[in-house]
Amino acid sequence: MKILNTLQLAAWVSLLAIITLMNTALAETAPGSAQTVPIALSNFIRGNLADHPDLLAAKADIQSAKAALRAADQAVYNPELEFDYEESDIKTKSIGISQTIDWGDQQGSRTAVAQAELDKAIASYDIAIQSLIRDLLTRLAENQTRNTLAQLSNETLKLMDEFKQIAERRYQAGDLSQVELNLARLAHSQSLMEQANIMSDSTEAHEELRVIMGTIPDTLPELPEQMPEPALNNDLEAYLQQLPVIRIQLAKVRATRQQINLRKSEKAWNPTIGISTGSEGDESLLGFNLSIPLNIRNSYSAEVDAAQQSLIAREQRAHLAYRDTRATLLVTTERYRNLLKAWNNWQLHSSSSVEQQLMLIKQLWKAGDISAADYLLQLKQALETQATGLELRNQLWQVAFDWMSLTASIDNWLNINTETLGRH
């Protein structure tokens, strides 16, 4: 049986103690319970919403829809004032007023269409703000992850450089073979190439964040390590009806349905009634006029048929959108739960202090108790475990923000009141 020397025994005992203490500490933090969203993160997101072009455009669409609603609620026909003057042997003059009656209630139909368009604009604004917050958070998550991976890459390069230098000294002292020296040099060269790629990814993530923000402050808020459990309402069908992505489809259906009523109202024989008064020589005149359009050559039935077919098409598209949204929601919820479970499990059982582990591994390597190949293997395993955890956390953030955007709950998670941003 192999007997460990004093340095080996101390190193392995220390490693065991560290892992035990870390697992205990992680267990006490109870992964899976959502932490409070940092105030700095909420303020950061809120500060980037007020003047963002996407939201300003969505607000303008709402104001335009409101103006269109006011216009639609006005009378369709204005009264007409008529003057008539004729001079021959007898002077004839008259003044009259006429009014076309909105017999088919075009005003009511136009108002209903405009109201549906306003509902659609409001739902579009809700989608825009949820999407914008999601985009900001996902870019933040990507930037934070790439920066952390870049820091890990720098640390890896330092370790590989130190590994190579120690290998060269031990080779010169005759304690290391040429094969092991070549292994150390190759590992160092590989780290240089990997660092270049990682730094490029970090720069790209930073610029993508700049695109959506315009200007990046010197300090960015950190995203929370724990995310809330995804929860859906028991009445899923009613829940879906409240989502902006479904509300906008329902508003489109209502607008198209009201278009049918509008086309029918345009078929109405709207009469025009007029009254006039005047004089012809010394005689007083009083007149009454009634005109009725005859929709004979064009009955406007084709317009009604076209509107009815448009309604059928819109209802089918809304039905398809509903099915797609329902399926996407269920799939995203399940994926979110799985990633959250994996992340919590990684925190409990796989997360450990890489720096402390590397210190113990280096002690064994410097003492000559492990070979260069074993040291490199353990070193890469520790670093890859850390990188895997960072990528897993990033995946969790991405799917969590997608889920929150889809369920229109991302503003509630951040404690941001969208009403204060001027939607109405």
N, C-alpha and C positions, 0 to 999 in steps of 0.2 A: 504493500500500500504506500502511495506517495505521501510523504510528510511535508506539510507546508511550512515554509520558514516564517519568521516573525512578521516580516513586511507583508507577505502574502496574506497571512491570517488577519492582520489588522485591516488590510484593504477590503477583504471580502466581508468581514464583520461590519465594517463601516458602511459598505454598500447595502447590506441587508438591513441595517438599521435605518438608513436613509429611505429606502423603498417602503419599509413598514410605516415610518412616520408620515411619509407623503400620502400613502393610501388612507391612513387614519384621518389626516387633515382634509383630504378630498371627500371622504365619506361624510365628514361633519358639515361640509358646505351644501350637502344634499342637492346634487345636480338634478335637473329636471324641474325644480321650482324656479319660476321666472323671477329674475331680479328686476328691481326698479330701473326704468329707463333713465340714464343719466340726464340731468337737466341741461348740461352742455350740449348734448346731442339734440335734444328737443329744440333748444334755442338756435342751434346751428341750422337745422332743417327749416324752422320757421323763418329765419332770416333770409333764406335763399328762395322762399316761395313768393313773397310779396310782389316783387318786381320781375318775376320770370316771364319771358315772352309768351310761353305756352299758356300760362294762367291769364295774362293780360288779354291774349286773343280769345280765350274761353269766356272771360268776363264781357268782352266786347260783343261776342255772339249772344250772350244773355240779354244785354242791353238792346241789341238789334231786335231780338225776338220780342222783347217787351214793347218796343216801339211799333213793331208789326202788329202786335195784339191790340194796341191802342188804335192803330189805323183801321184794323179790321172791325173794330167795334163801332166805327163811325157809320153814319147813314150811307147807303150805296148811291143814292140819287139826291142831288141838290135841287131845290126849286129853281125854275127859270122865269125870269122877268122879261116880258115882251112889250115893245113899243111899236106902234104903227101910225104912220102919218101919210095921208094922200090928199093932194090938192088938185082939183080940177074946177068944174063949175061949183062943186060943193066940197068944202073941206071936211075930210074925215080923219079923225084921230082917235086912238084907243091905247089903253094900257092894260096889261093882263099878267097873270101869274099862273104857272102850271107846275105840277108835281107828279113825277112818276112814282107809283106805289111798288114797293118791294114785296110783291105778292108771294113770291117763292121763298122769302126769308133768306136771301143771299147774305145779309148781314150776320144772321145767327150762324150760318154755315161757315162763313169766313172767320168768324170769331172762334169757333170750335177748332178749326184747322190751326189758327194762330196759337191757341192755347196749347195744343198738342206739340207744336213746334217749340214753344217756350219750355214745355216739360222735357223735350228732347235736348234742348240747349243746357238745361240745368243738369240733366243726367250726364251730358258730355263734359260739363265742368267737373262733376264729381269724379268721372273717369280720369280726366286730365290731372287733377290734383293727386289722386291715388297713384297714377302712373309716374308723375314727376317725383313724388316722395320716394317711390320704389327705385326709380333710376338713381336718385341721389344716394340712397342707402347702398344700393348694389355697387355703385362706383366707389363709395367710401370703403365698402367691404373688400373690394378687389384691390384698392390702393393700399389698405392696411395689410392685407395678406401678402402682397408682393413686396412691400417694404420690410415686413418681418422675415420673409424668405430671403431677401437680400442681406439682411443682418445675419441670418443664419449662414448664408453663403460666405460672407466675410469671415465669420468665425471658423467655418470649415476650411477656408483657404489658409488661415493662420495655423490651424491644427495640422494641415497637410504640409505646410512649409516647415513647421517644427518637426514633424515626423520625418521629412526628408533630411533635415539637418542632423537629427540624431542618428538616422540610418547611415549617413555619410561618415559621421564620427566613429560609429561602431564598426563600420566597414574598414576604416583606416586602422582601427585597433585590432582588427582580425576577429571581431565578435559577430560579424554578419556576412552572409554570402552575397555574391554578385547578384544572384536572382532576387534576393530580398531587397537589395539596394535599388535594382531596376524597378521593382514593384513600388517602392516609395516614390521614386521619381515619376513613374507613370501616374500614380495617384495624385501627385501634385499637379501635373500637367492637365489631367482630367478636371481637377477642381478649378483651374484657371479658365478652361473652356466653359464649364458649367456656370461659373460666376458671371461670365460675359452675357450668357443667355438670360440669366436671372435678373441682372441689372437692366438689360434691355426690356424685359417684361415689366419691371418696376417703373421704368421711365414711361412706357406706354400706358400703364394704368394711371400714372400721375397726369398725363396729358388728356386722357379720356375724362378724368374728373374735372380738369380745367375747362373742357369743352362744354360740359353741362352747367358749370358754375360761373364761368367767365373769368373770375379771379379766385385764386386759392389763398386762403389766409396762411400765416406762418404756422399756426397750430390747428390741427384738425382733431375733432372729438373721437374718442375711442368707442367702438361698438361693444355692447355688453356680451359677455361670454355665454350667458344663458338666455334662451329664447322661450317664450310662453308655449304651453301645449296648444296645439290646434284643436279648436272645439267648434262643432257645427250645431246649429239649432236642430232640435228633434224633428220639427216639421220642416223638412228640407225643401219641399215644394214652395211653401209660403216664404221661406228664407230666401230662395232664389228670386222670388218676385220683387224683393226689396233691393236687390243688387243693381247698381247703376248700369251694368252691361245688359241686364234684362229690361230695366226701366226704359232704356233708350229704344229697345226693340218694340216694347209695348207702345211707346209714344209714336213711333213711326207707323204702327198699325192704326192707331187712333187717327193720326193725321190723314192717312190714306182712306180710311173709312169715311171721314168727314168730307174728303174730296168728292166722294160719290154724292153726298147730300148737296154739296155745292154745285156739282154738275146738274143735278136734278132741279135745283132752284133756278139755275140759269135757263131751264126749259120753260119756266113759268111765263104766262102771258101777262107781263106786268103792264097794267093800264096807266095811261097818263091823263090826269084830270086838270083842266084849266078853266079859269074864269077871267073875264075881261070886262072893262067898262070904257066908255068913250062917247063920242058924239059924231053925228053926221049932219052937218049944217046946224039947224036949230034943234035937231032931234037927239035925244039921249039914246045911247046904245048900251045894252047889257048882254054879254055873251057867255056861253058855257060850252066847253070843248071836252070831248072824251075820245081818246085814241087807244086802240088795242093792237099790239103787234100780232101778226098771224104767222106762227111758226109752221109754215106749210112746206116751203122749199127746203128748209133746214130745220128738222125737229130736234137737233142736238142729242139724238139718241146714241150716236156713235161715241160721243164724249163720255156718256154715262157707262156704256159698255167697256170703254177703255179703262175708266176708273175702277170698275168692278174687277176687271182682270188684274189690274195693278194691286188691288187689295188681296186677291188670291195669292199672287206672287209674294207680297210682303208678309202675309200670314205664314206662308211656308218657310220663308227665310227666317222669320222670328222663331218658328218652331225648331228649325235646325240650329239656330243660335242658342236656344234654350237647352237643347240636348247636348250640344258641344260644351256649353258652360257647365252644365251639371256633371258631365264626364270629366272635364278638366278639373273641376273643384274636388271631386272625389279622389282622382289620381294624385293631385297636388297635396291634398290632405294626408293621404297615405304615405307619400314620399317624404313629406315633412316629418311625420311621426317616426318613420324609420331612421331618417338622418338624425333626428333629435335623440332617439334611443342609442344610436351608434356613437354620437358625440358624448353623451353622458357615460356610456360604457368606456369610451376611450379615456375620459377624464379620471374615472375610477381605477382603471386597471392598466392603462398604457402610458398615461402622462407621468413623467418623472423629470427630475432636474437633470437635464443633459450635461450641464456644466459640472455638476458634482459627480455624475457617472464618469464623465471623461477624465476628471481629475484622478479617480481611482484606477481607471484603465491605463492612464499614462504612468501612474506609479508602478504598475505591474510591467509595463513596457520598458520603462527606464531601468527597472531592476533586472530586466532580462528574463522575467518569469513567463512571458508569452512571446511568441514569434511575431515577426512583422506582419505575416499574413493574418494571424489571429487578431492582432491589434487593429489592423485595417478593417477586418470584418466587423469587429465589435464597434469600432468607431463609426463605420457607415450605417450599421444597424441603428445606433442611437440617433444619428443625425437624420436618417430617413424616417424614423419613428416620429421625430419632432416635425419634420416637413409634412408627413402624412396627416398628423393632427391639425396642422395649420390649413391644409387643403380641405380636410373634412369640415372644419369650422367654417371655412369660406362657403362650401357647398350648403351647409346648414343656413347660413345667412341668406344666400341667394334664394333658396326655395322658401324660406320663411317670409322674405319680403314679397316674393311672388304670390304666396298664399294670402298675405295680408292685403295686398293690392286687389286681388281677385275678390276677396270678401269685404272690401271697403272698410277695413278695420285698422289700416296702417296709421291713420291720423289719431285714432283712439289710443293705440299702443304708445304713440309719442306724446300723448296728452296735448294735441294741437286741435284747437277749435277752428274748423274751416269757415265757420260763419263770420269770424272776425277778419277773415282775409277778403271780405267784400264780395261774396258770391251774389248776394242779393242787392 
